[in-house]
Amino acid sequence: MVLTHQVILVGTAEIQHAIYRRLAYRKSCRGRALITDIPLFSLKKHDRILPTKDVLDVSDFEKLVVPFIVTFWRMTKNDRVFHNCPLLTMGIPGLTYDKWGVDGLHSWALGGLGASIAHGLRFCIRSPVFRPLSAHLDNDDMDRLAMNHIKSLLMVHYKKKKEDPEWKKSGTEVSILQKYSVVQTSTYQY
């Protein structure tokens, strides 16, 4: 089993200062992370602080009043979103797991959806359905022609959809969710 996080009670100013001296912002670590190991707390280089109920802003670590609890997350380059959401642990009324939903942007940017779509498009481009069969074209040219074929089909599809009045109404996520009764708006307070 891989350790994904380490919770530490920072009980004295000396402990806080010892941790603070080893913190730095690193793009490769996606935030404020350790630049060296701290064996006393079983922390390793590149373990990163994430916001929690006690540490709302990681940039204020050195300004916090002791005692407080800090959570360090250990991850690889592929573990982009494996952590708790601080919003769900803060006790905000009405914000619970049963009201939480994944939106398309985060699925695309952070999840496997982007990779799945890319593999699907690559499969379509390489399939003989969209790819021209010619002995006089190299693979790059055939790929470009297949992409243009797919692009033209999508343009025709969305041009037809533009004329559909029902499709025009479903332009926002809220109307799509309401149309298919996924979200009951009566449970939300605006």
Biotite code that builds the C-alpha atoms (Angstrom):
import biotite.structure as struc

atoms = struc.array([
    struc.Atom([0.000, 0.000, 0.000], chain_id="A", res_id=1, res_name="MET", atom_name="CA", element="C"),
    struc.Atom([1.303, 3.455, -0.901], chain_id="A", res_id=2, res_name="VAL", atom_name="CA", element="C"),
    struc.Atom([1.105, 6.191, 1.707], chain_id="A", res_id=3, res_name="LEU", atom_name="CA", element="C"),
    struc.Atom([-0.797, 9.071, 0.167], chain_id="A", res_id=4, res_name="THR", atom_name="CA", element="C"),
    struc.Atom([-0.844, 11.515, 3.058], chain_id="A", res_id=5, res_name="HIS", atom_name="CA", element="C"),
    struc.Atom([0.672, 12.227, 6.441], chain_id="A", res_id=6, res_name="GLN", atom_name="CA", element="C"),
    struc.Atom([-1.158, 14.230, 9.121], chain_id="A", res_id=7, res_name="VAL", atom_name="CA", element="C"),
    struc.Atom([1.089, 16.108, 11.539], chain_id="A", res_id=8, res_name="ILE", atom_name="CA", element="C"),
    struc.Atom([0.301, 18.020, 14.694], chain_id="A", res_id=9, res_name="LEU", atom_name="CA", element="C"),
    struc.Atom([2.441, 21.144, 14.710], chain_id="A", res_id=10, res_name="VAL", atom_name="CA", element="C"),
    struc.Atom([2.490, 21.693, 18.447], chain_id="A", res_id=11, res_name="GLY", atom_name="CA", element="C"),
    struc.Atom([5.420, 24.047, 18.904], chain_id="A", res_id=12, res_name="THR", atom_name="CA", element="C"),
    struc.Atom([6.960, 26.989, 17.105], chain_id="A", res_id=13, res_name="ALA", atom_name="CA", element="C"),
    struc.Atom([10.208, 25.006, 16.729], chain_id="A", res_id=14, res_name="GLU", atom_name="CA", element="C"),
    struc.Atom([8.437, 22.255, 14.771], chain_id="A", res_id=15, res_name="ILE", atom_name="CA", element="C"),
    struc.Atom([6.676, 24.876, 12.654], chain_id="A", res_id=16, res_name="GLN", atom_name="CA", element="C"),
    struc.Atom([9.994, 26.609, 11.898], chain_id="A", res_id=17, res_name="HIS", atom_name="CA", element="C"),
    struc.Atom([11.737, 23.296, 11.100], chain_id="A", res_id=18, res_name="ALA", atom_name="CA", element="C"),
    struc.Atom([9.045, 22.433, 8.553], chain_id="A", res_id=19, res_name="ILE", atom_name="CA", element="C"),
    struc.Atom([8.868, 25.993, 7.181], chain_id="A", res_id=20, res_name="TYR", atom_name="CA", element="C"),
    struc.Atom([12.643, 26.038, 6.439], chain_id="A", res_id=21, res_name="ARG", atom_name="CA", element="C"),
    struc.Atom([12.145, 23.006, 4.181], chain_id="A", res_id=22, res_name="ARG", atom_name="CA", element="C"),
    struc.Atom([9.145, 24.339, 2.210], chain_id="A", res_id=23, res_name="LEU", atom_name="CA", element="C"),
    struc.Atom([9.265, 25.831, -1.269], chain_id="A", res_id=24, res_name="ALA", atom_name="CA", element="C"),
    struc.Atom([6.892, 26.384, -4.152], chain_id="A", res_id=25, res_name="TYR", atom_name="CA", element="C"),
    struc.Atom([7.605, 23.844, -6.891], chain_id="A", res_id=26, res_name="ARG", atom_name="CA", element="C"),
    struc.Atom([5.721, 23.677, -10.162], chain_id="A", res_id=27, res_name="LYS", atom_name="CA", element="C"),
    struc.Atom([6.629, 20.011, -10.544], chain_id="A", res_id=28, res_name="SER", atom_name="CA", element="C"),
    struc.Atom([5.022, 19.307, -7.151], chain_id="A", res_id=29, res_name="CYS", atom_name="CA", element="C"),
    struc.Atom([1.974, 21.460, -7.990], chain_id="A", res_id=30, res_name="ARG", atom_name="CA", element="C"),
    struc.Atom([2.269, 23.695, -4.957], chain_id="A", res_id=31, res_name="GLY", atom_name="CA", element="C"),
    struc.Atom([4.178, 24.238, -1.729], chain_id="A", res_id=32, res_name="ARG", atom_name="CA", element="C"),
    struc.Atom([6.246, 21.144, -1.042], chain_id="A", res_id=33, res_name="ALA", atom_name="CA", element="C"),
    struc.Atom([9.200, 19.890, 0.957], chain_id="A", res_id=34, res_name="LEU", atom_name="CA", element="C"),
    struc.Atom([12.654, 20.298, -0.551], chain_id="A", res_id=35, res_name="ILE", atom_name="CA", element="C"),
    struc.Atom([14.225, 17.680, 1.779], chain_id="A", res_id=36, res_name="THR", atom_name="CA", element="C"),
    struc.Atom([13.100, 14.676, 3.811], chain_id="A", res_id=37, res_name="ASP", atom_name="CA", element="C"),
    struc.Atom([12.016, 15.098, 7.429], chain_id="A", res_id=38, res_name="ILE", atom_name="CA", element="C"),
    struc.Atom([12.518, 11.609, 8.917], chain_id="A", res_id=39, res_name="PRO", atom_name="CA", element="C"),
    struc.Atom([11.154, 12.619, 12.343], chain_id="A", res_id=40, res_name="LEU", atom_name="CA", element="C"),
    struc.Atom([7.660, 12.941, 10.802], chain_id="A", res_id=41, res_name="PHE", atom_name="CA", element="C"),
    struc.Atom([8.138, 10.325, 8.046], chain_id="A", res_id=42, res_name="SER", atom_name="CA", element="C"),
    struc.Atom([7.928, 13.076, 5.439], chain_id="A", res_id=43, res_name="LEU", atom_name="CA", element="C"),
    struc.Atom([9.720, 12.798, 2.126], chain_id="A", res_id=44, res_name="LYS", atom_name="CA", element="C"),
    struc.Atom([11.026, 15.317, -0.355], chain_id="A", res_id=45, res_name="LYS", atom_name="CA", element="C"),
    struc.Atom([8.213, 16.592, -2.653], chain_id="A", res_id=46, res_name="HIS", atom_name="CA", element="C"),
    struc.Atom([5.434, 15.891, -0.115], chain_id="A", res_id=47, res_name="ASP", atom_name="CA", element="C"),
    struc.Atom([3.016, 18.769, -0.627], chain_id="A", res_id=48, res_name="ARG", atom_name="CA", element="C"),
    struc.Atom([0.806, 20.758, 1.756], chain_id="A", res_id=49, res_name="ILE", atom_name="CA", element="C"),
    struc.Atom([-2.822, 20.964, 0.766], chain_id="A", res_id=50, res_name="LEU", atom_name="CA", element="C"),
    struc.Atom([-5.490, 23.199, 2.269], chain_id="A", res_id=51, res_name="PRO", atom_name="CA", element="C"),
    struc.Atom([-7.428, 21.744, 5.178], chain_id="A", res_id=52, res_name="THR", atom_name="CA", element="C"),
    struc.Atom([-9.764, 23.089, 7.810], chain_id="A", res_id=53, res_name="LYS", atom_name="CA", element="C"),
    struc.Atom([-6.790, 24.222, 9.924], chain_id="A", res_id=54, res_name="ASP", atom_name="CA", element="C"),
    struc.Atom([-4.592, 25.408, 7.026], chain_id="A", res_id=55, res_name="VAL", atom_name="CA", element="C"),
    struc.Atom([-6.915, 27.238, 4.642], chain_id="A", res_id=56, res_name="LEU", atom_name="CA", element="C"),
    struc.Atom([-4.098, 28.955, 2.735], chain_id="A", res_id=57, res_name="ASP", atom_name="CA", element="C"),
    struc.Atom([-0.804, 27.067, 2.400], chain_id="A", res_id=58, res_name="VAL", atom_name="CA", element="C"),
    struc.Atom([1.049, 30.347, 1.894], chain_id="A", res_id=59, res_name="SER", atom_name="CA", element="C"),
    struc.Atom([0.183, 31.280, 5.498], chain_id="A", res_id=60, res_name="ASP", atom_name="CA", element="C"),
    struc.Atom([1.849, 28.196, 7.036], chain_id="A", res_id=61, res_name="PHE", atom_name="CA", element="C"),
    struc.Atom([4.530, 30.201, 8.833], chain_id="A", res_id=62, res_name="GLU", atom_name="CA", element="C"),
    struc.Atom([1.948, 32.719, 10.125], chain_id="A", res_id=63, res_name="LYS", atom_name="CA", element="C"),
    struc.Atom([-0.377, 30.155, 11.728], chain_id="A", res_id=64, res_name="LEU", atom_name="CA", element="C"),
    struc.Atom([-0.722, 30.047, 15.508], chain_id="A", res_id=65, res_name="VAL", atom_name="CA", element="C"),
    struc.Atom([0.380, 26.745, 17.035], chain_id="A", res_id=66, res_name="VAL", atom_name="CA", element="C"),
    struc.Atom([-0.993, 24.180, 17.694], chain_id="A", res_id=67, res_name="PRO", atom_name="CA", element="C"),
    struc.Atom([-2.537, 23.215, 14.357], chain_id="A", res_id=68, res_name="PHE", atom_name="CA", element="C"),
    struc.Atom([-2.765, 20.155, 12.142], chain_id="A", res_id=69, res_name="ILE", atom_name="CA", element="C"),
    struc.Atom([-1.185, 20.086, 8.703], chain_id="A", res_id=70, res_name="VAL", atom_name="CA", element="C"),
    struc.Atom([-1.618, 17.424, 6.029], chain_id="A", res_id=71, res_name="THR", atom_name="CA", element="C"),
    struc.Atom([1.152, 16.540, 3.595], chain_id="A", res_id=72, res_name="PHE", atom_name="CA", element="C"),
    struc.Atom([0.245, 14.621, 0.470], chain_id="A", res_id=73, res_name="TRP", atom_name="CA", element="C"),
    struc.Atom([2.627, 12.230, -1.223], chain_id="A", res_id=74, res_name="ARG", atom_name="CA", element="C"),
    struc.Atom([2.053, 11.569, -4.883], chain_id="A", res_id=75, res_name="MET", atom_name="CA", element="C"),
    struc.Atom([3.615, 10.626, -8.156], chain_id="A", res_id=76, res_name="THR", atom_name="CA", element="C"),
    struc.Atom([3.357, 12.665, -11.346], chain_id="A", res_id=77, res_name="LYS", atom_name="CA", element="C"),
    struc.Atom([0.259, 10.636, -12.304], chain_id="A", res_id=78, res_name="ASN", atom_name="CA", element="C"),
    struc.Atom([-1.611, 11.204, -9.022], chain_id="A", res_id=79, res_name="ASP", atom_name="CA", element="C"),
    struc.Atom([-2.949, 14.567, -10.025], chain_id="A", res_id=80, res_name="ARG", atom_name="CA", element="C"),
    struc.Atom([-6.282, 14.586, -8.186], chain_id="A", res_id=81, res_name="VAL", atom_name="CA", element="C"),
    struc.Atom([-5.892, 11.992, -5.444], chain_id="A", res_id=82, res_name="PHE", atom_name="CA", element="C"),
    struc.Atom([-6.644, 14.091, -2.388], chain_id="A", res_id=83, res_name="HIS", atom_name="CA", element="C"),
    struc.Atom([-9.599, 15.151, -0.297], chain_id="A", res_id=84, res_name="ASN", atom_name="CA", element="C"),
    struc.Atom([-11.487, 18.219, -1.344], chain_id="A", res_id=85, res_name="CYS", atom_name="CA", element="C"),
    struc.Atom([-11.045, 20.834, 1.396], chain_id="A", res_id=86, res_name="PRO", atom_name="CA", element="C"),
    struc.Atom([-14.453, 22.318, 0.650], chain_id="A", res_id=87, res_name="LEU", atom_name="CA", element="C"),
    struc.Atom([-16.144, 19.101, 1.756], chain_id="A", res_id=88, res_name="LEU", atom_name="CA", element="C"),
    struc.Atom([-14.219, 18.955, 5.043], chain_id="A", res_id=89, res_name="THR", atom_name="CA", element="C"),
    struc.Atom([-14.927, 22.544, 6.134], chain_id="A", res_id=90, res_name="MET", atom_name="CA", element="C"),
    struc.Atom([-18.496, 21.897, 7.219], chain_id="A", res_id=91, res_name="GLY", atom_name="CA", element="C"),
    struc.Atom([-20.095, 24.344, 4.775], chain_id="A", res_id=92, res_name="ILE", atom_name="CA", element="C"),
    struc.Atom([-23.873, 23.952, 5.114], chain_id="A", res_id=93, res_name="PRO", atom_name="CA", element="C"),
    struc.Atom([-25.453, 22.352, 2.058], chain_id="A", res_id=94, res_name="GLY", atom_name="CA", element="C"),
    struc.Atom([-22.158, 21.212, 0.545], chain_id="A", res_id=95, res_name="LEU", atom_name="CA", element="C"),
    struc.Atom([-22.062, 17.434, 0.902], chain_id="A", res_id=96, res_name="THR", atom_name="CA", element="C"),
    struc.Atom([-20.978, 14.454, -1.181], chain_id="A", res_id=97, res_name="TYR", atom_name="CA", element="C"),
    struc.Atom([-24.542, 13.742, -2.292], chain_id="A", res_id=98, res_name="ASP", atom_name="CA", element="C"),
    struc.Atom([-24.812, 17.237, -3.821], chain_id="A", res_id=99, res_name="LYS", atom_name="CA", element="C"),
    struc.Atom([-21.400, 17.049, -5.464], chain_id="A", res_id=100, res_name="TRP", atom_name="CA", element="C"),
    struc.Atom([-21.116, 16.518, -9.210], chain_id="A", res_id=101, res_name="GLY", atom_name="CA", element="C"),
    struc.Atom([-18.293, 16.219, -11.681], chain_id="A", res_id=102, res_name="VAL", atom_name="CA", element="C"),
    struc.Atom([-18.400, 18.825, -14.401], chain_id="A", res_id=103, res_name="ASP", atom_name="CA", element="C"),
    struc.Atom([-17.176, 18.397, -17.930], chain_id="A", res_id=104, res_name="GLY", atom_name="CA", element="C"),
    struc.Atom([-14.241, 20.788, -17.657], chain_id="A", res_id=105, res_name="LEU", atom_name="CA", element="C"),
    struc.Atom([-12.664, 18.965, -14.726], chain_id="A", res_id=106, res_name="HIS", atom_name="CA", element="C"),
    struc.Atom([-13.305, 15.594, -16.357], chain_id="A", res_id=107, res_name="SER", atom_name="CA", element="C"),
    struc.Atom([-11.529, 16.810, -19.452], chain_id="A", res_id=108, res_name="TRP", atom_name="CA", element="C"),
    struc.Atom([-8.613, 18.572, -17.768], chain_id="A", res_id=109, res_name="ALA", atom_name="CA", element="C"),
    struc.Atom([-7.981, 16.354, -14.755], chain_id="A", res_id=110, res_name="LEU", atom_name="CA", element="C"),
    struc.Atom([-9.541, 12.996, -15.438], chain_id="A", res_id=111, res_name="GLY", atom_name="CA", element="C"),
    struc.Atom([-9.238, 10.216, -17.932], chain_id="A", res_id=112, res_name="GLY", atom_name="CA", element="C"),
    struc.Atom([-11.873, 11.683, -20.242], chain_id="A", res_id=113, res_name="LEU", atom_name="CA", element="C"),
    struc.Atom([-9.348, 13.630, -22.316], chain_id="A", res_id=114, res_name="GLY", atom_name="CA", element="C"),
    struc.Atom([-7.157, 10.578, -22.822], chain_id="A", res_id=115, res_name="ALA", atom_name="CA", element="C"),
    struc.Atom([-10.190, 8.445, -23.734], chain_id="A", res_id=116, res_name="SER", atom_name="CA", element="C"),
    struc.Atom([-11.378, 10.959, -26.319], chain_id="A", res_id=117, res_name="ILE", atom_name="CA", element="C"),
    struc.Atom([-7.867, 11.257, -27.748], chain_id="A", res_id=118, res_name="ALA", atom_name="CA", element="C"),
    struc.Atom([-7.609, 7.459, -28.099], chain_id="A", res_id=119, res_name="HIS", atom_name="CA", element="C"),
    struc.Atom([-11.053, 7.364, -29.719], chain_id="A", res_id=120, res_name="GLY", atom_name="CA", element="C"),
    struc.Atom([-10.130, 10.065, -32.221], chain_id="A", res_id=121, res_name="LEU", atom_name="CA", element="C"),
    struc.Atom([-6.831, 8.364, -32.989], chain_id="A", res_id=122, res_name="ARG", atom_name="CA", element="C"),
    struc.Atom([-8.713, 5.104, -33.626], chain_id="A", res_id=123, res_name="PHE", atom_name="CA", element="C"),
    struc.Atom([-11.122, 6.908, -35.992], chain_id="A", res_id=124, res_name="CYS", atom_name="CA", element="C"),
    struc.Atom([-8.272, 8.627, -37.827], chain_id="A", res_id=125, res_name="ILE", atom_name="CA", element="C"),
    struc.Atom([-6.444, 5.326, -38.303], chain_id="A", res_id=126, res_name="ARG", atom_name="CA", element="C"),
    struc.Atom([-9.541, 3.335, -39.315], chain_id="A", res_id=127, res_name="SER", atom_name="CA", element="C"),
    struc.Atom([-10.294, 2.768, -43.011], chain_id="A", res_id=128, res_name="PRO", atom_name="CA", element="C"),
    struc.Atom([-13.713, 4.427, -42.555], chain_id="A", res_id=129, res_name="VAL", atom_name="CA", element="C"),
    struc.Atom([-12.235, 7.953, -42.586], chain_id="A", res_id=130, res_name="PHE", atom_name="CA", element="C"),
    struc.Atom([-8.753, 7.275, -43.945], chain_id="A", res_id=131, res_name="ARG", atom_name="CA", element="C"),
    struc.Atom([-8.246, 7.391, -47.718], chain_id="A", res_id=132, res_name="PRO", atom_name="CA", element="C"),
    struc.Atom([-6.653, 4.357, -49.306], chain_id="A", res_id=133, res_name="LEU", atom_name="CA", element="C"),
    struc.Atom([-3.876, 5.500, -51.600], chain_id="A", res_id=134, res_name="SER", atom_name="CA", element="C"),
    struc.Atom([-0.440, 4.206, -52.428], chain_id="A", res_id=135, res_name="ALA", atom_name="CA", element="C"),
    struc.Atom([0.717, 7.720, -53.298], chain_id="A", res_id=136, res_name="HIS", atom_name="CA", element="C"),
    struc.Atom([0.183, 9.304, -49.856], chain_id="A", res_id=137, res_name="LEU", atom_name="CA", element="C"),
    struc.Atom([2.336, 8.851, -46.789], chain_id="A", res_id=138, res_name="ASP", atom_name="CA", element="C"),
    struc.Atom([0.845, 8.221, -43.312], chain_id="A", res_id=139, res_name="ASN", atom_name="CA", element="C"),
    struc.Atom([0.929, 11.881, -42.257], chain_id="A", res_id=140, res_name="ASP", atom_name="CA", element="C"),
    struc.Atom([-1.017, 12.971, -45.336], chain_id="A", res_id=141, res_name="ASP", atom_name="CA", element="C"),
    struc.Atom([-3.586, 10.214, -44.840], chain_id="A", res_id=142, res_name="MET", atom_name="CA", element="C"),
    struc.Atom([-3.961, 11.212, -41.176], chain_id="A", res_id=143, res_name="ASP", atom_name="CA", element="C"),
    struc.Atom([-4.542, 14.855, -42.165], chain_id="A", res_id=144, res_name="ARG", atom_name="CA", element="C"),
    struc.Atom([-7.159, 13.862, -44.730], chain_id="A", res_id=145, res_name="LEU", atom_name="CA", element="C"),
    struc.Atom([-8.913, 11.619, -42.195], chain_id="A", res_id=146, res_name="ALA", atom_name="CA", element="C"),
    struc.Atom([-8.957, 14.474, -39.637], chain_id="A", res_id=147, res_name="MET", atom_name="CA", element="C"),
    struc.Atom([-10.392, 16.852, -42.238], chain_id="A", res_id=148, res_name="ASN", atom_name="CA", element="C"),
    struc.Atom([-13.066, 14.281, -43.120], chain_id="A", res_id=149, res_name="HIS", atom_name="CA", element="C"),
    struc.Atom([-14.078, 13.945, -39.443], chain_id="A", res_id=150, res_name="ILE", atom_name="CA", element="C"),
    struc.Atom([-13.975, 17.720, -39.019], chain_id="A", res_id=151, res_name="LYS", atom_name="CA", element="C"),
    struc.Atom([-16.258, 18.269, -42.027], chain_id="A", res_id=152, res_name="SER", atom_name="CA", element="C"),
    struc.Atom([-18.758, 15.706, -40.719], chain_id="A", res_id=153, res_name="LEU", atom_name="CA", element="C"),
    struc.Atom([-18.826, 17.430, -37.338], chain_id="A", res_id=154, res_name="LEU", atom_name="CA", element="C"),
    struc.Atom([-19.314, 20.838, -38.969], chain_id="A", res_id=155, res_name="MET", atom_name="CA", element="C"),
    struc.Atom([-22.313, 19.526, -40.931], chain_id="A", res_id=156, res_name="VAL", atom_name="CA", element="C"),
    struc.Atom([-23.735, 17.895, -37.801], chain_id="A", res_id=157, res_name="HIS", atom_name="CA", element="C"),
    struc.Atom([-23.528, 21.078, -35.712], chain_id="A", res_id=158, res_name="TYR", atom_name="CA", element="C"),
    struc.Atom([-24.832, 23.226, -38.559], chain_id="A", res_id=159, res_name="LYS", atom_name="CA", element="C"),
    struc.Atom([-27.972, 21.060, -38.625], chain_id="A", res_id=160, res_name="LYS", atom_name="CA", element="C"),
    struc.Atom([-28.198, 21.167, -34.816], chain_id="A", res_id=161, res_name="LYS", atom_name="CA", element="C"),
    struc.Atom([-28.046, 24.983, -34.855], chain_id="A", res_id=162, res_name="LYS", atom_name="CA", element="C"),
    struc.Atom([-31.349, 25.048, -36.699], chain_id="A", res_id=163, res_name="GLU", atom_name="CA", element="C"),
    struc.Atom([-33.065, 22.835, -34.094], chain_id="A", res_id=164, res_name="ASP", atom_name="CA", element="C"),
    struc.Atom([-34.879, 25.100, -31.564], chain_id="A", res_id=165, res_name="PRO", atom_name="CA", element="C"),
    struc.Atom([-34.773, 22.446, -28.825], chain_id="A", res_id=166, res_name="GLU", atom_name="CA", element="C"),
    struc.Atom([-31.010, 22.068, -29.183], chain_id="A", res_id=167, res_name="TRP", atom_name="CA", element="C"),
    struc.Atom([-30.551, 25.853, -28.939], chain_id="A", res_id=168, res_name="LYS", atom_name="CA", element="C"),
    struc.Atom([-32.345, 25.849, -25.583], chain_id="A", res_id=169, res_name="LYS", atom_name="CA", element="C"),
    struc.Atom([-30.007, 23.204, -24.171], chain_id="A", res_id=170, res_name="SER", atom_name="CA", element="C"),
    struc.Atom([-26.922, 25.391, -24.515], chain_id="A", res_id=171, res_name="GLY", atom_name="CA", element="C"),
    struc.Atom([-26.224, 25.674, -20.787], chain_id="A", res_id=172, res_name="THR", atom_name="CA", element="C"),
    struc.Atom([-25.443, 22.888, -18.363], chain_id="A", res_id=173, res_name="GLU", atom_name="CA", element="C"),
    struc.Atom([-28.280, 23.920, -16.061], chain_id="A", res_id=174, res_name="VAL", atom_name="CA", element="C"),
    struc.Atom([-30.929, 23.587, -18.761], chain_id="A", res_id=175, res_name="SER", atom_name="CA", element="C"),
    struc.Atom([-29.547, 20.217, -19.835], chain_id="A", res_id=176, res_name="ILE", atom_name="CA", element="C"),
    struc.Atom([-29.645, 18.969, -16.248], chain_id="A", res_id=177, res_name="LEU", atom_name="CA", element="C"),
    struc.Atom([-33.163, 20.300, -15.723], chain_id="A", res_id=178, res_name="GLN", atom_name="CA", element="C"),
    struc.Atom([-34.355, 18.839, -19.015], chain_id="A", res_id=179, res_name="LYS", atom_name="CA", element="C"),
    struc.Atom([-33.276, 15.349, -18.026], chain_id="A", res_id=180, res_name="TYR", atom_name="CA", element="C"),
    struc.Atom([-34.268, 15.766, -14.348], chain_id="A", res_id=181, res_name="SER", atom_name="CA", element="C"),
    struc.Atom([-30.817, 15.004, -13.035], chain_id="A", res_id=182, res_name="VAL", atom_name="CA", element="C"),
    struc.Atom([-30.877, 17.953, -10.645], chain_id="A", res_id=183, res_name="VAL", atom_name="CA", element="C"),
    struc.Atom([-33.888, 18.989, -8.643], chain_id="A", res_id=184, res_name="GLN", atom_name="CA", element="C"),
    struc.Atom([-33.589, 22.741, -8.344], chain_id="A", res_id=185, res_name="THR", atom_name="CA", element="C"),
    struc.Atom([-35.927, 22.799, -5.361], chain_id="A", res_id=186, res_name="SER", atom_name="CA", element="C"),
    struc.Atom([-33.159, 21.310, -3.175], chain_id="A", res_id=187, res_name="THR", atom_name="CA", element="C"),
    struc.Atom([-30.807, 24.226, -3.838], chain_id="A", res_id=188, res_name="TYR", atom_name="CA", element="C"),
    struc.Atom([-30.950, 27.651, -2.254], chain_id="A", res_id=189, res_name="GLN", atom_name="CA", element="C"),
    struc.Atom([-29.978, 30.531, -4.517], chain_id="A", res_id=190, res_name="TYR", atom_name="CA", element="C"),
])
